[in-house]
């Protein structure tokens, strides 16, 4: 059995993309190890078919954390015997590259984000110079890779002459009759990382005019600011921050929501070219959503109209469209009905085949 090591800096319990990828590779007959980072807030690891390893770092954030984690990751991999290493985003690419050269083994780049174009990167010129230099040097040296949106794949081809495959981060298709319907009070849902660039600065004030509450499921680098915004606008009873939720429970909550929110601030091309996890999660839960009129969402929404698309982030516009979903029963029913048709095509059952064939070609 070939041994594949996949390396991330995210929380292993809540990274649904990596849990899907690792489970699929394990099912295809590989010995899979997912390597992540141990933090003070890390709960006990959820059971998995594959091996999970968390490296403990003294530094908890910032440049020192990335530096320490990369050193610890390199030392860990040095004493393993992988047949292939996969770097998930730029923050693990250096040790994976060095180990692949030392071991003379294949290396893969999983570009879940266009890292140098993240909002939290492009708004910090000094930080961006560092990540951009890493990207320009290492991405061309990873000819094997895949990413989550065709727009990012096209950009990498143009910039770095690499042909990355498209493997969208869609959920597994639920068995027939295994979906639930909402029979309680209506609420909107924002799920996923509570990070910069997710439109929360506009969404939270907009809730003053919306006729239903908002649940926020997740944590991130914007969580503290979110709680301050909620207090500032007196929305403690209307905007509920639920914190991190395990995937199984989150799936249940999503299916009970009235509609989903997927806002992205157009700062940095990663945001403009994004195709987020939550976009697919809302579709599979059978709920309409409000998202951005960005290239990937426009392309999919033309084929499967499941969302209201916003051309700009504006507090009044967001509130108006949320209330429109609450009041326009014909529009809501149309979008909701289209979700099941979209889910039948946009699902991990289809993407899994592309993933396993990708790795099969490497070893063959």
Number of C-alpha atoms within 10 A of each C-alpha: 9 11 17 23 23 25 26 23 20 15 18 24 20 19 15 17 16 20 17 17 20 25 16 21 19 21 14 16 12 19 19 25 20 20 21 21 21 20 17 8 7 12 11 8 13 10 9 12 14 17 14 19 15 18 14 15 20 11 14 16 10 8 11 13 16 17 14 16 26 20 14 17 24 18 13 14 19 17 8 11 13 21 18 23 24 24 23 23 21 22 19 22 25 19 23 27 23 15 23 21 12 10 13 11 14 21 25 25 26 22 21 22 21 22 21 24 20 20 22 17 19 20 13 10 9 10 14 19 14 12 18 17 11 16 21 13 13 17 23 15 15 21 17 20 23 24 23 24 23 20 19 25 21 17 15 19 14 11 11 18 13 20 16 23 19 19 22 25 27 28 24 18 17 14 7 6 6 7 14 14 14 15 9 9 10 16 19 23 25 25 26 22 20 23 18 18 18 21 19 25 18 19 21 21 21 19 22 18 14 20 15 17 17 25 21 22 21 20 19 14 12 16 19 11 15 21 16 11 18 19 13 11 13 13 18 13 10 18 24 16 18 12 17 18 17 15 14 8 9 18 17 15 18 28 22 23 25 24 27 29 28 23 26 24 18 20 16 19 18 22 22 21 23 24 26 22 18 21 24 21 23 28 32 26 26 29 28 28 28 20 22 25 19 18 16 18 22 16 12 15 17 10 11 21 21 31 32 20 19 17 10 14 19 15 18 17 16 25 20 15 17 24 15 15 20 19 12 11 10 10 16 21 14 14 21 22 17 20 23 19 17 20 23 15 14 23 21 23 16 17 19 22 13 17 20 18 11 16 18 13 8 12 10 5
